[in-house]
Amino acid sequence: GAVVSQHPSWVICKSGTSVKIECRSLDFQATTMFWYRQFPKQSLMLMATSNEGSKATYEQGVEKDKFLINHASLTLSTLTVTSAHPEDSSFYICSARDLSNNYGYTFGSGTRLTVV
Amino acid sequence: DAKTTQPPSMDCAEGRAANLPCNHSTISGNEYVYWYRQIHSQGPQYIIHGLKNNETNEMASLIITEDRKSSTLILPHATLRDTAVYYCIVRVFNTNAGKSTFGDGTTLTVKP
């Protein structure tokens, strides 16, 4: 089945630095990928829709200059958290859909970001 | 996408069937019902989906009411590893649209 690989699985960074998270569709091409954020004991919140070859679409309240999304190829989308602060500490998850099957969206395993 | 409501938590005895309900009273005719589950600190895992007919796969069964305003996910023989948060989502089965709006889900705890 469709596999979405997310890297790194966890990262600790200092406040003020930037962190890049990668999301790859391993055995299918994805023109669209999605980025979610999940705080402890809460549900997933959609942050943005990543479109291959064009600008990402951000949900209301998500700062596009802080959460930079690049979708340069059909198998890779990246999320860069710029000038990270402790309040950005969260679980970030990406998803993509393999159009060749009916299984809906496949999610990555998530990235646990801790900003200290 | 239509909103869904689920009970916040449920318990189930190991080996028994777990029946997880979901209300989606504003579902549109072209929206499918999807179920995912999320085990702690992992990404959501696809379970099953359906439009109006009942569906079954190796993981679960999905029962959708005739008016499509509610559905039930059935795990026929729950195991301890089925303890997770279960999300019911309704969305259009579209080639490009993809936003999946997650509600709060149901935390299923399978007890020995």
Interface residues (C-beta under 8 A of the other chain):
Chain A: V4 Q6 T31 T32 F34 Y36 S43 L44 M45 L46 T49 F91 I93 S95 R97 L99 N102 Y103 G104 Y105 T106 F107 G108 S109 G110 R112
Chain B: Y34 Y36 Q38 S41 Q42 G43 P44 Q45 Y46 H49 Y87 F93 T95 N96 G98 K99 S100 T101 F102 G103 D104 G105
